[in-house]
Each structure stands twice: as structure tokens, then as C-alpha cells.
């Protein structure tokens, strides 16, 4: 195997670099061509310690990930480039992405059909008339009924004799059978809902899907992941990630940029990656680098050992909170220290995915033994893993706790002790009132004493130890303040992390094996959130144990935390009310307002799934888990929580061997088989795409209309009118088309003229492959404040005629007249998320230059990338200080030879002359501008 041994090339300096910077350095060495990537760029990266935050460097990622909304315009551009290359006498077959690109079709599914798994359940203790059953799909076997456990209010036809907790064997079908008696849940044909939505997706988006399939057939280096496979970031993480690329026996690190905001998840696997805009992505596909300011790298040192009761969610949330307070915005974060090995890959990818929460560009976890073990379970063969490990160790990209090598040097170090992470519950009335688990008993006692309010119940001291005996199912039980009567394990929001649900299952398994049980009057339930959660609980073998404790699968919709709880047994309700008992509910949901679960349950706590099971076994919140047993097991032995709480090692083992391997096997089968609709979808196989002139989704754009083999000198902009006169902080949301298409917009008029009704307009996102729609949607935001108009509206003035028109209509008139247009703007033009049409749209409107006080950095480069000149007023100057009204005409003369940051003169029709700065920062940007942008620059390579 061959590779660049950058560790030897970099010497002692290399050994002190953060791992993430080493990846940048390797890329710069491998891609150094003297033009796009220069030797000085590589040396700047090697001198990271002194050059961080001071220089810009190019980065050539190993691959690109697109989702379909951003993928469609990129692939349309490639199809148009083939057309233009052929027209200019070149070979269109040569036009292919230079960088391997995976396009996942995951953003086009709309929910046309849905279900409400939970009927409008009657209030606890009440009853409503039975609603008719939903008609079951013919594709689905009739589900078996689950025992109703004898709820007194049940109006459904439950099987006789199934009133006890353990009567009958648990018989829930693993996937998509969330059925209880009709009092609780309506039988819902879930597969039918899925099929209907998928049918609608293929029907509505047939043109786009056919275009994607054509792209996958004719372009090299393009792989299309069809609908129904999975979300872009999940497929990227679970299937597309290589960790180390091997091309013709040449090895190099995997790295990625993507248009999906969750691209950063892959950093948890030791793959450097982050999200970028559409134009940057297209540039990378064309073989060009992305540029970034050499970033600061914050080292996050994890030390200590996490509390046995701390779940993955506790750890992830705590680390996120620390980083948010550490000011890591706009920086790389890199993890090191002995505590890193305690985090599973699922934990790491979750932390990496939380980058938007704390503002970092990415959070990098170098590859280590935990990563390799994870990859083994995801289907990597042994030989490939051995090569991967050997290569990463050779170039010093492998992190090893046992190694004596020194840690890298960082811009700053944030220390987080895992042992300081305390597990909490929230309650008893508000989710923001957090209580440390080890303080739960004393805190509840304080709540009994406290005056009635947000936490207090104001129970007289002499009544705080009252006990109310109650008969239930032939046995006597004693209720007291703090007794638990509702316990619900719910997999919603952040609790969908496999480890916390598995922890609940493993704890249940150990509890049953130790002889512990849950009192039968406690309303226990398990709502997994999705069939996948049920699947991994079943595949790991813990589902029967949860069922044994009463935590049976009740459904897949919102239940307990929205008040859809089965009524408590009448005897229990009466005892609570008669004794004025502060009864408790414990659930792993998100809402715990007083009385929400049941009108007689006044204290409700939010807890992790395993703690819900633990408190259910204990039967009370008035317990100190450290010193008091949960109950008595076999042979009268006292069983403490520490005896049955699963260790993190146990959890990681089950997670990797049962959950991860099963999930990856399923995804791999999906990827290899495809799906029936996609496989049957017909698509052309011609070298050039057969454009349908009637199509309102796919259209050949005009970016290459002036494609010529040799670049021309920048042409002067003569007598340009101002299309828009904008103020400060104009965002890409103001510029770029997004969301639904307003019925009064220029895009709506275009679609109406094509014979479409408003119901058929779809969204701008769905029509990103049609430049006619997107151009009409540019500057169509109703909140756009154009100083010519004086109020928010997507309007402007066409000065030759004096008409007030839609922005597109005015631009169209100027283009017919052969008049160039420019934009005047204030500070921070182009703020917001990176959007390709925020540059493409103005270009197609005929905008030749933007003249602003300052720019958002990424948008400035995008303007150059499409062929628009970014010009900046001199410091202290703006239209007002220069006495400009925007109604003048402007002439801008470009010299034959441009240089970075040079000054240009602008002359107005009133005779005023003033100077501006041409914001070209380097020779590459000047070259791109001369060629008419990056698309034309690359297209000329094929001539």
C-alpha cells in the first residue's frame, strides 16, 4: 500500500499538531498543485501554532454528501455543463464530478397521510363512546390483541381472564403493532400510511427522481441513494463512511463536506467533516478546494469516571453545556484524555452532531480502539480494519490512551471531569426544577414541608408519615406520600439514544433475575417511539424482562406525557384521595405538569428510562439508592440499585453486538437491494439529458451561455442601474428563494401560465432544478426592505419607465433593454446560512456587481464563484456619505490586470467619481472571476 507519510515530512512540528489539523495537512500535501493548493498553504498548516486565525487555507475533502434539495441544482448544473461543452466542440462524456459524491434522496418526503396513534382518550376515570376502527391494510396481518390488564374503565372487547399482570405470554409483534384495547389505542395500519406517503412521493417527484436516476447512470463518481433508504446524515454515518480511503492501493484519510446540517456527526468516527453551502459543494465536486481560515482548536480533555447512574444522555448534555460556556464558536473542538474511551461511538456522534448548540465548526474524535471495535460490528472486514489501523498509526492519526506519546498542543484546553456529571431527575411540577438523584429523598421531604407553589405541597408535619392501606387484586398494599402509581418508559426526543433504552431493558433483566417485581397497581407502560426501538430491545433479548415488570409496548404515539394514561384502579384512586396522599408519577418524557398524568397524581418526575424502571421497582421516590435497597429478592436478600444497574461496558457491548450490527445489516440490505419503485423507475441513458421544455421541475440553466475556451479580460460595467438599494444585515433568507410559493409572486405567475394550479406549485425547494422558478423567487421575500419602496415588499422601481414592479419583472425589463444592474447595500450583506441561490439568483437577474459596506465572508466568495464582483465602499464611506440616491447610473472600469484588494473608480451619471475596493483576496479568486465563475472555469477544462 502507498501513502504520503506526512508524519516524517512534518517532523517535530507535526507531532504537536491537533489530529484534525493533521488531516488538513495531509490533504494539502496530497493535493498540492501549485495553483489551487500551494506549497505555502501546506507550510501554513504545519505552522498552525503561529498561523491559526491569521491565514486562509484550502482543503480538498475526500468526498461530498448531498441531500436532494441541494443535490438537484448541482446535478442540473453538471447536465447543463455537458450541453455547453458539446456546443463548444468538446466531449461531454468527460464532464463528471472530480470528487466522489453521494446524493441521498431524503428531503422530498411530505406527510400527506398520517395517524394519531392515540385516540382522544377519555380523562382518567371517565369514558367516551367507542370510535370505529380504522380499516386495516390488506398488506398487514391482523395484529394480536395485548392484554388490557383489567383497567376498570376499559370499554373494549378485551379477552376474558386477562386481568392480571402476567396472565398470558407477552405477544407483541416486533414491528408496527402498537395495539392495546381500543380504550387506549386505535389499531392503525402503519405500513399502509408509509406506503401511501411513498406513493405520493414518487408521484409528486417523478421528474426529479428520473433525473437523479439518469445522473446515477451517466456520471462517474456519482452515487444516488434512493428514497426510503434513510436520512442523509444517518446514511453518511452508517454506510458511506470509509474512515480511510483506498484507491488503487493508495491510502488517505476519509473527509467530507456536505449540504446537510448534520454532516458533523461523522467527526465522531474520526472523519473530518462539516456542512457547507451549495456553491462550495459544487466547487468541490468540480475538483476545487473549500477555503477556511486556519481555525483555533480547542482541546476538550475528558478525565475521571462517570457515575454508574449517569446515562449517555446525562454525559452528552453535560459536555454540550460545558462547551457552550467555553466560547468555542467558529473553532474546531477535539477530544482527548482518559475519559474519551468511556464514550461509545453513539455518544461521540451525538456530541459531534450538537455542534450548532455550542457553535463549533466541528467536534473531532480521533480514531481509537473504540472506533475500530464499532467498525467491526458495522461490517468492515478484518483485512480492511488491519490496513486502516496500520495506516492511521503510521501517519499518527490514531489515538491511544496507553501510548506514551505526548498529547497535541491546543489553542486552549477545556477540562471536563466525567465524575462530576451527576444524574438528575426533574420535578415534581416543572421540568426546569432539577433534582440530583442522590438528593431525591431529602428534596421530596422538603417539598412536603414547603408552602404550596411551584414545588411545595404544604403537608402538615403530623401527616407526612401517614399510611393508607388499600386492597387490590386480593392483596393489601400501603400507600404513603411519595408512592409511585405511574411509571412510563417513553422513547421520545433525546431519549431515543439506544443506550438509555437498552439500560432500562438490562436493568429490568437483572431485576427479574434477582427476584424483584413491580407492584401490580402501578400503571407501567413502554412507548418505544418507533419500530426500530422495539426492534433493538427485542434483538438484545430484554423486551420480555421489561414485559415481566409490566413495561409492555403500548404504542408508538404520544401517550403518558400528554395525559393519555390509562385510569388508575378505582381502589387506588379512592385511597389517594381519601388519605390526601401525594402520589407520584415517573416518566422518561418531556412534560410533567401537576395533574397532567392523572388528576390524583400531584407529583411527577422526569427521569431517564432506567431510573423510571428503578423507581417503579422501589415503589416510592422517598428512597436513597445508596443506602436503601430497592426490595427483597430471592432467599430474602436485599437488592440495591448498584446490584442491578448495568455498567457502561455492558451497555456498549450489547449496543455494538445487538443494536449496531443489526441496524447496519438492515441498511446494507436496503442499499444493495434498492427498492421496488426505484428499481422499476424508467430513466434515459443518453450522454446528454433530454430536457423536457414543458417541465416545471427540471430546466437547463443559462450559466454557460457565454462559455468560451479562453477567458476574456473583465469587461467594464457601463451605465448600470441599481436594481435594489438595501440596508444593513440583508440575509440569504432575504435573497434566496425558500419555502412555499406565494400565489401573488412572479414564480406563481410563471407556474400558472404553465397550466398549474396553486395546489400543484409545491415549494421552491422542490423546484430548485428549474432556474426560471428560482430566479423569479430571488428577492421575493415579503420582508425585503428596499429603500426605493420604503416599506417591506419584494418590489423595486424600473427607473427608465418609473414603474413599481416585482424584482424579477424589473430585472427582466433591464435585460431586454441591454442594461446591466448592480445592488447597493449596507453592512454585513449576505448574512445567514450559506445558500447557492443567494448568488445564482442575482446572477440570473443580470446583477454584475454588489456594492456594500461589508460582506458576510462565505457569501462574498460565493458571489465570485458565480461571476458577480463584490465591491466594498472605502472605510467610513457609504451611499449616504457620498450623497448617492441609487437613482443614478453607475459605470465601473476594470483594469486589464486585476490584483487582490485593488481600488477601482466608479463614475455616476451625475458626474460623481468615488473609489471602492474590489474584494478579491487571492489570485485564484481573480482567475475564477475572469472565467465567469467556478462553473465556467471548470467547464473550459473539457474544451
Secondary structure by P-SEA (a helix, b strand, c coil): ccccccccccccccccccaaaaaaaaaaaaacccccccaaaaaaaaacccccccbbbbbbccccccccaaaaaaaaaaaaaaaaaaaacccccccccccbbbbbccccccccccccccccccccccccccccccccccccccccccccccccccccccccccccccccccccccccccccccccccccaaaaaaaaaaaaaaaacaaaaaaaaaaacccccccccccccccaaaaaaccccccccccccbbbbbbbcccccccccccccccccccccaaaaaaaaabbbbbccbbbbbbbbbbccccccccaaaaaaaaaaaaaaaccccbbbbbbccccccccaaaaaaaaaacccccccbbbbcccaaaaaaaaaacccaaaaaaaaaaaaaaccccccccccccccccbbbbbbcccccccccccccccccccccaaaaaaaaaaaccccccccccccccccbbbbbbcccbbbbbccccccbbbbccccccccaaaaaaaaaaaaaaaaaccccccccbbbbbcccaaaaaaaaaacaaaaaaaaccccccccccccccccccccaaaaaaaaaacccccccccccccccccccccccbbbbbcaaaaaaaaaacccccccccccccccccccccccccccccaaaaaaaaaaccaaaaaaaaaaaaaacccccccbbbbcccccccccccccccccccccccccccccccccccccccccccccccccccccccccccccaaaaaaaaaccccccccccccccccaaaaaaacccccccccccccccccccccccccccccaaaaaaaaaaacbbbbbbbccccccccccccccaaaaaacccbbbcccccaaaaaaaaaabbbbbbcccccccccccccccbbbbbbbccccccbbbbbbbcccccccccccccccaaaaaaaaaccaaaaaaaaac
